[in-house]
Each structure stands twice: as C-alpha cells, then as structure tokens.
Amino acid sequence: MKTLLLASALFAGLCFAGLCLSHCRPYPCSLPCFLAFCKRLWLFAVPCNEINTKVVAQIQAFSPQYRLLYTNPLSIRANHTSLDSPEGENITFTLNPTILTAGCHVFAQSTSI
C-alpha cells in the first residue's frame, strides 16, 4: 500500500507539476508555438524495482490516455494524450539505485509533442 501511494504521488507530481514554456518558431499565421516541459528529481528510501513496478502499473491503469512504450529495470518511457486535444507528451522515468540508503533516485521528464 505504501509503495502504491508512492507511485501515485510520483505519477501525479509529474503530471500536475507546473510547466515551463519555451518559445519555438511561429506558425505560418504568426501565432507562437510553445513546447511545455517539466523535470523532477526524487529520492526515495524504496528499492528501484518496487518503484518501477508500481509506476508501470499506474501507467497501465490510466490507459488509453497513457501508453507504455518501453520499460526495463532502470527506465520507463510512455506517451500521454489528452481527450480534449490532439496534443500529447513524452514521459521518461530514469531510476538509479542509491548505495547508502538502498533507495532510489528517480528522474522524471515530460515534454510536449
């Protein structure tokens, strides 16, 4: 239960975090184009394999809005699409075990597509 709560908080923290906007080239009609991105880093006193299992399960539970693209013990990649618009985002979780605490550093990045 504790790990499921952790995975839910991790997932929600990435999905609902404040987004930074960066300017890119304008559309033909001179409307600006923006790419949203978000980066987060967490340190947990939970082994990476538990975090990986729970995050993957959470992504699968939110299908079809979230689609799991790739997973291995230290990396998770997924896509998110909105029901309200065709826009979406690429989501990447990178997990690195810590030696001293037997925990896990989790780096997450979300970029609009």
C-alpha positions as CSV (number, residue, x, y, z in Angstrom):
1,M,0.0,0.0,0.0
2,K,2.8,2.4,0.9
3,T,4.6,1.7,-2.4
4,L,1.3,2.2,-4.4
5,L,0.8,5.6,-2.7
6,L,4.4,6.5,-3.5
7,A,3.9,5.6,-7.2
8,S,0.7,7.5,-7.4
9,A,2.3,10.6,-5.8
10,L,5.3,10.3,-8.2
11,F,3.0,10.0,-11.2
12,A,0.7,12.8,-10.1
13,G,3.7,15.0,-9.2
14,L,5.0,14.8,-12.8
15,C,1.6,15.1,-14.4
16,F,0.3,18.1,-12.5
17,A,3.6,20.0,-11.9
18,G,4.0,23.5,-13.1
19,L,5.1,23.5,-16.8
20,C,7.8,25.8,-18.2
21,L,7.2,27.2,-21.6
22,S,9.9,27.8,-24.2
23,H,9.3,29.7,-27.5
24,C,9.9,28.0,-30.8
25,R,9.3,29.1,-34.4
26,P,6.0,30.7,-35.2
27,Y,3.2,29.0,-37.2
28,P,2.5,30.3,-40.7
29,C,-0.2,32.6,-39.4
30,S,2.3,34.2,-36.9
31,L,0.8,32.5,-33.8
32,P,3.6,31.5,-31.4
33,C,4.4,27.8,-30.9
34,F,5.2,26.7,-27.3
35,L,6.8,23.5,-26.1
36,A,5.9,22.5,-22.5
37,F,8.4,20.5,-20.4
38,C,8.8,19.5,-16.9
39,K,11.7,17.9,-15.0
40,R,11.6,16.4,-11.5
41,L,14.1,14.5,-9.3
42,W,13.0,12.5,-6.2
43,L,15.0,10.4,-3.7
44,F,13.1,7.5,-2.1
45,A,14.0,5.0,0.6
46,V,12.4,2.3,-1.5
47,P,14.2,-0.1,-3.9
48,C,14.0,0.9,-7.6
49,N,12.4,-2.4,-8.6
50,E,9.4,-1.6,-6.4
51,I,9.1,1.9,-7.9
52,N,9.4,0.6,-11.4
53,T,6.7,-2.0,-10.9
54,K,4.2,0.5,-9.3
55,V,4.8,3.3,-11.9
56,V,4.3,0.8,-14.8
57,A,1.1,-0.5,-13.2
58,Q,-0.1,3.1,-12.7
59,I,0.6,3.9,-16.4
60,Q,-1.3,0.8,-17.5
61,A,-4.2,1.7,-15.2
62,F,-4.6,5.1,-16.9
63,S,-4.8,3.6,-20.4
64,P,-5.9,4.7,-23.1
65,Q,-4.7,8.2,-22.1
66,Y,-1.3,6.8,-21.2
67,R,0.6,4.3,-23.4
68,L,3.6,2.4,-22.2
69,L,6.3,2.5,-24.8
70,Y,9.3,0.9,-23.2
71,T,10.4,-0.4,-19.8
72,N,13.5,-2.0,-18.3
73,P,14.6,-2.2,-14.6
74,L,16.1,1.4,-14.7
75,S,14.0,3.2,-17.3
76,I,10.3,3.7,-18.2
77,R,9.0,5.6,-21.3
78,A,5.4,6.4,-22.0
79,N,3.2,8.7,-24.0
80,H,0.2,10.7,-22.7
81,T,-2.6,12.0,-24.9
82,S,-5.4,14.3,-23.9
83,L,-9.0,13.5,-24.6
84,D,-9.7,17.2,-25.1
85,S,-7.0,17.9,-27.7
86,P,-4.6,16.1,-30.1
87,E,-1.6,17.3,-28.1
88,G,0.4,14.9,-26.0
89,E,3.6,14.4,-24.2
90,N,6.5,12.0,-23.9
91,I,7.2,10.9,-20.3
92,T,10.5,9.3,-19.2
93,F,11.4,8.0,-15.8
94,T,15.1,7.1,-15.1
95,L,15.7,5.1,-11.9
96,N,19.2,5.0,-10.2
97,P,19.7,2.8,-7.1
98,T,21.5,4.5,-4.2
99,I,24.2,2.7,-2.3
100,L,23.9,4.1,1.2
101,T,20.2,4.1,1.7
102,A,19.2,1.1,-0.5
103,G,16.8,3.6,-2.1
104,C,16.3,5.0,-5.5
105,H,16.9,8.4,-7.3
106,V,14.0,8.9,-9.7
107,F,14.5,11.5,-12.5
108,A,11.3,12.2,-14.5
109,Q,11.0,14.3,-17.6
110,S,7.9,15.3,-19.6
111,T,8.0,17.0,-22.9
112,S,5.1,18.1,-25.1
113,I,4.8,16.6,-28.6
